């Protein structure tokens, strides 16, 4: 007992240590996941910003290259004249460059004022043109700058009109401006989608919602990639970058454009359609936490299963030891009685006829008990080896019940037990191993006699058809009016080597194999066995066996005739 207790507390001590280690592991894993989530958010944010910076540089470079290509060489201006040189350069630009600009014009001083020459009226020509109404603020600013006066800031909403200053024209010291109006249709429908797909695209599609607004007037939307951006206007963007930050070309200094446009006129903002980066990282963190928790729960479940399995194996080992002790006792007792009776007969201690008859009956009874025990053990071993059923045949239910009683009928009558039997007429035969099913029913009857007749000496066996709409079957019930089986033991009565506490207390002989053998035999026939019992209201075992197929029933009826 002390060793068993020591093993018990040692096992639970290991469980406590393992539980503590799992708790520490869970805490550390939680902290690691939190740190990884913070690092992941920083990496995602930095990666997105880096890609947007590359997009901005590419966008601005495309604008700068297009603008640089509009300026003719100084020698060409001197040879052709300013207006003709710009017109010829613009014609060449239209044939070679992408249509980034909608309107292009040359602005230069003439007759005490700034005049405008349109470059896209006739191919290869420049013609004086009136200032468009939407360009009036630009004319006023350029005029003040030409006169050396302070110019007012640009209108933040006028972001698609760009100008470049050049001083190396045919008349040195006098400035001239190239004015270009962005082709917003092309920028919206071609340039921006192309760059977005290239730099923040995922698997051939743009993985973010995006919007371009005027940096000085955020309420002016220039480009929207998805309508969901409208609902995100008040939400902070996951990342943003300035666009239209046009710079002069260093290699073109002295002969190319000098940018006069404000830097970063547009702002590109992007949102993750699945939520903010914080929400995405939080979702990933929850997912990682869920996976980690699942792994920990799985570990706990495995440990619990191992402990439960070990305890069950220990319980089974204890039951097997009890079984060995019980079988040894049950074997020794009949053998001792037989040996004693034989010794008395051989020594002529019993010389009267009535004594010889009594000793003969005693030897016969003990031999039958010994034979029944050995047969039960052999049947149990065969059932565990998958040999619970051998040869099947169509057997009438009446014959099964009659065979299960056998010599036990005399025992019932001698002990004063009231035995009731009722078999419904016209029952179909069952396809069964006759000897195996008889043994199962005999075990049920023996159990009823052992445990159910202490207060009410009555045992009943009943057979009838099953009418539940399924395949034809026969139901055999073995009942008693005894004290019943406790509720906490009912789920174990079919376990091997199990014996109830009443049987142990009353020292009722048995090995705990009978009901387990009944279950194996019945299930091997495709049937079921169930228990119905209430405290002090008796016990009933219900065996349900499928009926024999119709062709075998017909053959059986002909044979019976």
PAPA-527588 format. One record per residue (C-alpha): residue number from 1; residue in one letter; x, y, z. Coordinates in steps of 0.25 Angstrom, whole numbers. Each point is the difference from the previous one (the first is absolute). Example, Ala and Ser with C-alpha at 12.3 -4.5 7.8 and 13.67 -1.06 7.14 Angstrom:
1,A,49,-18,31
2,S,6,14,-2
END
This chain:
1,X,0,0,0
2,X,11,10,4
3,X,7,-3,-14
4,X,-13,3,-7
5,X,-2,13,7
6,X,14,4,-3
7,X,-2,-3,-14
8,X,-13,8,0
9,X,6,12,6
10,X,12,-1,-9
11,X,-8,0,-12
12,X,-8,12,5
13,X,13,7,3
14,X,4,-2,-14
15,X,-13,6,-5
16,X,2,12,9
17,X,14,3,-5
18,X,-5,-2,-14
19,X,-11,9,2
20,X,9,11,6
21,X,10,-2,-12
22,X,-12,2,-10
23,X,-4,12,7
24,X,14,6,-1
25,X,0,-4,-15
26,X,-13,7,-2
27,X,4,13,6
28,X,14,0,-7
29,X,-7,-3,-13
30,X,-10,11,2
31,X,11,10,2
32,X,8,-5,-12
33,X,-13,1,-9
34,X,-2,14,5
35,X,14,4,-3
36,X,0,-7,-14
37,X,-13,8,-3
38,X,6,13,3
39,X,12,-4,-8
40,X,-9,-5,-11
41,X,-8,13,0
42,X,13,9,-1
43,X,4,-9,-12
44,X,-13,1,-7
45,X,0,15,2
46,X,14,2,-4
47,X,-2,-9,-12
48,X,-12,7,-5
49,X,6,14,2
50,X,13,-5,-8
51,X,-9,-5,-11
52,X,-8,13,-1
53,X,13,8,0
54,X,4,-8,-12
55,X,-13,3,-6
56,X,1,15,2
57,X,14,0,-6
58,X,-4,-7,-12
59,X,-12,9,-2
60,X,8,13,2
61,X,10,-5,-10
62,X,-10,-3,-10
63,X,-5,14,1
64,X,14,6,0
65,X,4,-8,-12
66,X,-12,4,-8
67,X,3,15,4
68,X,15,-1,-4
69,X,-4,-6,-14
70,X,-8,13,-3
71,X,12,9,1
72,X,7,2,-13
73,X,15,2,-1
74,X,6,14,1
75,X,6,-1,-14
76,X,-13,-4,-6
77,X,-7,12,6
78,X,11,9,-6
79,X,-2,-7,-13
80,X,-15,-1,-1
81,X,-5,11,9
82,X,-6,-2,14
83,X,-14,-3,-4
84,X,3,-9,-12
85,X,10,-8,8
86,X,-9,-2,11
87,X,-11,-4,-9
88,X,9,-10,-8
89,X,4,-6,14
90,X,-14,-1,4
91,X,-4,-8,-13
92,X,12,-9,2
93,X,-4,-2,15
94,X,-14,-4,-4
95,X,5,-11,-9
96,X,10,-6,10
97,X,-5,3,14
98,X,-12,-5,8
99,X,-12,10,0
100,X,3,5,14
101,X,-4,15,-3
102,X,-14,4,-5
103,X,4,15,-5
104,X,14,5,-1
105,X,4,15,-2
106,X,12,10,-1
107,X,0,12,9
108,X,10,11,-3
109,X,0,16,1
110,X,-4,8,-12
111,X,-3,15,-1
112,X,0,2,15
113,X,-9,-12,4
114,X,0,-15,1
115,X,-6,-6,-13
116,X,-4,-15,-2
117,X,3,-8,-12
118,X,-8,-13,-2
119,X,8,-12,-5
120,X,-11,-9,-4
121,X,-8,8,-9
122,X,6,-5,-13
123,X,11,-11,-2
124,X,14,7,1
125,X,-5,14,2
126,X,-2,9,12
127,X,-11,11,0
128,X,-3,11,10
129,X,-12,-3,8
130,X,-8,7,11
131,X,2,-5,14
132,X,-11,-10,4
133,X,-8,4,11
134,X,4,-11,9
135,X,15,5,-2
136,X,-2,14,5
137,X,6,-2,14
138,X,12,-6,-7
139,X,1,12,-9
140,X,0,9,12
141,X,10,-8,8
142,X,10,0,-12
143,X,-2,14,-3
144,X,4,4,14
145,X,12,-9,0
146,X,4,6,-14
147,X,0,14,6
148,X,8,-5,13
149,X,-12,2,9
150,X,-5,-10,11
151,X,-10,-10,-6
152,X,-12,-5,8
153,X,0,-15,3
154,X,-6,-10,-10
155,X,-15,-4,1
156,X,1,-13,7
157,X,-11,-5,-8
158,X,7,3,-13
159,X,9,-12,0
160,X,0,-5,-14
161,X,6,13,-6
162,X,16,-1,0
163,X,10,10,-5
164,X,15,0,-3
165,X,9,12,-1
166,X,11,1,-10
167,X,11,11,-1
168,X,9,-5,-11
169,X,-9,4,-12
170,X,4,9,-12
171,X,-1,12,9
172,X,9,-3,12
173,X,-5,6,13
174,X,-15,0,-4
175,X,-7,-12,6
176,X,-10,-8,-8
177,X,-10,-11,6
178,X,-5,-13,-5
179,X,-14,-2,5
180,X,-6,-14,0
181,X,-14,-5,5
182,X,0,-14,4
183,X,-9,-10,-7
184,X,-8,-5,12
185,X,-7,-10,-8
186,X,13,-7,-4
187,X,6,2,14
188,X,-13,-6,6
189,X,-3,-11,-9
190,X,14,-5,-4
191,X,12,6,7
192,X,-5,-1,15
193,X,-6,-14,-2
194,X,13,-5,-7
195,X,9,5,11
196,X,-9,-5,12
197,X,-1,-14,-6
198,X,15,0,-2
199,X,4,5,14
200,X,-11,-5,9
201,X,-7,-10,-8
202,X,-2,-14,4
203,X,-1,-12,-9
204,X,-5,9,-12
205,X,-9,9,8
206,X,1,12,8
207,X,-1,-4,15
208,X,-3,13,6
209,X,-11,11,-2
210,X,7,13,-4
211,X,-4,15,-2
212,X,8,11,-5
213,X,-4,14,5
214,X,6,14,-1
215,X,10,1,11
216,X,-5,15,3
217,X,-15,-4,-1
218,X,-3,-14,5
219,X,-14,2,-3
220,X,3,0,-15
221,X,1,-14,-5
222,X,8,-3,-13
223,X,0,-15,-1
224,X,-7,-11,8
225,X,3,-15,-2
226,X,-12,-5,7
227,X,-13,5,5
228,X,3,-5,14
229,X,10,12,1
230,X,-12,9,2
231,X,-4,-6,13
232,X,15,0,4
233,X,2,15,-2
234,X,-1,3,15
235,X,9,-12,4
236,X,15,1,0
237,X,7,-6,-12
238,X,9,-12,2
239,X,11,8,-8
240,X,1,12,-8
241,X,10,7,-10
242,X,1,13,-7
243,X,-1,0,-15
244,X,3,10,-11
245,X,13,5,7
246,X,6,4,-13
247,X,15,3,0
248,X,10,6,-11
249,X,9,-9,-7
250,X,14,2,5
251,X,6,-4,-14
252,X,-9,10,-7
253,X,5,12,9
254,X,2,12,-9
255,X,-8,-5,-12
256,X,-12,-8,7
257,X,-12,4,8
258,X,1,6,14
259,X,-12,-5,8
260,X,-9,11,5
261,X,-11,-9,5
262,X,-2,-2,15
263,X,5,-13,5
264,X,-10,-12,4
265,X,-12,6,-6
266,X,-8,-13,2
267,X,-1,-10,11
268,X,-2,-15,-2
269,X,-6,-7,12
270,X,-3,-15,0
271,X,-8,-9,9
272,X,0,-15,2
273,X,-14,-5,-5
274,X,0,-10,12
275,X,2,11,10
276,X,11,8,5
277,X,14,-5,2
278,X,-3,-1,15
279,X,-12,-8,-2
280,X,7,-9,-10
281,X,11,-2,10
282,X,-10,-2,12
283,X,-7,-10,-9
284,X,13,-8,-2
285,X,3,1,14
286,X,-13,-6,4
287,X,2,-11,-10
288,X,13,-3,5
289,X,-5,0,14
290,X,-11,-9,-4
291,X,9,-10,-6
292,X,10,1,12
293,X,-12,-2,9
294,X,-5,-12,-8
295,X,14,-6,1
296,X,0,2,15
297,X,-14,-6,1
298,X,4,-12,-9
299,X,12,-2,9
300,X,-8,0,13
301,X,-10,-9,-7
302,X,11,-10,-4
303,X,5,1,14
304,X,-14,-2,6
305,X,-2,-12,-10
306,X,13,-6,4
307,X,-3,1,15
308,X,-14,-5,-2
309,X,5,-12,-9
310,X,11,-3,11
311,X,-11,0,11
312,X,-9,-8,-8
313,X,11,-10,-3
314,X,4,0,15
315,X,-15,-3,3
316,X,0,-11,-11
317,X,12,-6,6
318,X,-6,0,14
319,X,-12,-6,-5
320,X,8,-11,-7
321,X,7,-3,13
322,X,-13,-1,7
323,X,-5,-9,-12
324,X,12,-9,2
325,X,-2,-1,15
326,X,-15,-2,-2
327,X,2,-11,-11
328,X,11,-6,9
329,X,-10,-1,12
330,X,-11,-5,-9
331,X,9,-11,-5
332,X,5,-4,13
333,X,-13,-1,7
334,X,-6,-10,-10
335,X,13,-8,-1
336,X,1,-1,15
337,X,-14,-4,2
338,X,1,-11,-11
339,X,14,-5,6
340,X,-7,-1,14
341,X,-12,-7,-5
342,X,9,-10,-8
343,X,9,-2,12
344,X,-12,-3,8
345,X,-6,-10,-10
346,X,13,-7,-2
347,X,3,-1,15
348,X,-14,-6,2
349,X,-4,11,10
350,X,-13,1,-8
351,X,-5,-14,-1
352,X,-15,2,1
353,X,-7,1,-13
354,X,-6,14,4
355,X,14,5,3
356,X,6,-5,-13
357,X,-12,6,-8
358,X,2,13,7
359,X,15,0,-3
360,X,-3,-3,-14
361,X,-9,12,-2
362,X,10,9,7
363,X,11,-5,-9
364,X,-9,2,-12
365,X,-5,14,4
366,X,14,5,3
367,X,5,-6,-13
368,X,-11,8,-8
369,X,4,13,7
370,X,15,-3,-3
371,X,-4,-3,-15
372,X,-9,12,-1
373,X,12,9,6
374,X,10,-6,-10
375,X,-10,2,-12
376,X,-3,14,4
377,X,15,3,0
378,X,2,-7,-13
379,X,-12,8,-6
380,X,6,13,5
381,X,13,-3,-6
382,X,-6,-4,-13
383,X,-9,12,-1
384,X,12,9,2
385,X,7,-7,-11
386,X,-12,3,-9
387,X,-6,-14,1
388,X,-12,3,8
389,X,-9,-6,-12
390,X,4,-13,-7
391,X,-11,-7,-8
392,X,-13,8,-3
393,X,-14,-7,-3
394,X,-14,4,1
395,X,-4,-4,14
396,X,-14,2,6
397,X,-1,9,12
398,X,-7,-10,9
399,X,12,-10,-2
400,X,10,11,4
401,X,-8,3,13
402,X,-2,-15,3
403,X,15,-3,-2
404,X,4,12,8
405,X,-7,-6,12
406,X,5,-14,-1
407,X,4,-6,13
408,X,-3,13,7
409,X,-15,-2,0
410,X,2,-10,11
411,X,8,10,8
412,X,-11,10,-1
413,X,-10,-10,4
414,X,8,-5,12
415,X,3,15,5
416,X,-15,3,0
417,X,2,11,-10
418,X,-13,4,-8
419,X,4,-1,-15
420,X,-9,6,-11
421,X,2,-2,-14
422,X,-8,5,-12
423,X,4,-1,-15
424,X,-9,7,-10
425,X,-6,-9,-11
426,X,5,0,-14
427,X,13,6,3
428,X,10,0,-12
429,X,13,-8,3
430,X,13,7,2
431,X,13,-3,-8
432,X,9,-3,12
433,X,11,-9,5
434,X,-9,-8,9
435,X,10,-4,11
436,X,5,14,1
437,X,-14,7,1
438,X,-4,-11,10
439,X,12,3,9
440,X,-3,15,-1
441,X,-14,-2,5
442,X,4,-10,10
443,X,10,11,6
444,X,-12,10,1
445,X,-9,-10,7
446,X,12,-4,10
447,X,2,15,3
448,X,-15,2,3
449,X,0,-12,9
450,X,13,4,7
451,X,-3,15,2
452,X,-15,2,-2
453,X,-7,-10,9
454,X,5,4,13
455,X,-13,7,4
456,X,-10,-5,-11
457,X,3,-14,-5
458,X,-5,2,-14
459,X,7,0,-14
460,X,-7,2,-13
461,X,4,-2,-14
462,X,-8,5,-12
463,X,1,0,-15
464,X,-8,8,-10
465,X,2,7,-14
466,X,5,14,-2
467,X,-9,9,-7
468,X,8,13,-2
469,X,-1,1,-15
470,X,15,-5,-2
471,X,4,-14,-4
472,X,-7,-11,6
473,X,6,-4,14
474,X,-3,-8,12
475,X,1,6,14
476,X,3,-9,12
477,X,-1,6,14
478,X,5,-6,13
479,X,-5,7,13
480,X,0,-1,15
481,X,-7,7,11
482,X,13,2,8
483,X,6,13,6
484,X,5,5,-14
485,X,14,5,-4
486,X,5,14,5
487,X,0,11,-10
488,X,15,2,1
489,X,3,-15,-3
490,X,-10,-1,-12
491,X,10,6,-10
492,X,11,-11,4
493,X,-9,-13,1
494,X,5,-4,-13
495,X,15,3,2
496,X,9,-13,2
497,X,3,-4,14
498,X,-10,10,6
499,X,-7,-4,12
500,X,-10,9,8
501,X,2,4,14
502,X,-11,-8,5
503,X,5,-13,-6
504,X,14,3,6
505,X,-6,3,14
506,X,-9,-12,0
507,X,11,-9,-6
508,X,-8,-5,-11
509,X,9,-9,-9
510,X,3,5,-14
511,X,11,4,-9
512,X,-6,13,-6
513,X,0,-6,-14
514,X,-15,-4,-2
515,X,-6,13,-5
516,X,12,4,-8
517,X,-1,-14,-7
518,X,-15,3,-2
519,X,3,13,-7
520,X,11,-6,-9
521,X,-9,-11,-4
522,X,-12,8,-3
523,X,7,11,-8
524,X,8,-11,-8
525,X,-14,-4,-4
526,X,-3,14,-5
527,X,-9,2,12
528,X,-1,9,13
529,X,-1,-2,15
530,X,-5,11,9
531,X,-2,1,15
532,X,-13,6,7
533,X,1,1,15
534,X,-4,9,11
535,X,3,-1,15
536,X,-9,-10,7
537,X,-8,-2,-13
538,X,7,-11,-6
539,X,9,-2,-12
540,X,-3,-4,-14
541,X,10,-3,-11
542,X,-6,1,-15
543,X,7,-8,-11
544,X,-4,4,-14
545,X,4,-10,-11
546,X,-3,2,-15
547,X,-9,-11,-6
548,X,5,-9,-10
549,X,-2,3,-15
550,X,-13,-3,-6
551,X,6,-11,-9
552,X,6,-7,12
553,X,-13,1,8
554,X,-7,-7,-12
555,X,10,-11,0
556,X,-1,-1,15
557,X,-15,-1,-1
558,X,0,-11,-10
559,X,11,-8,8
560,X,-9,1,13
561,X,-12,-6,-8
END
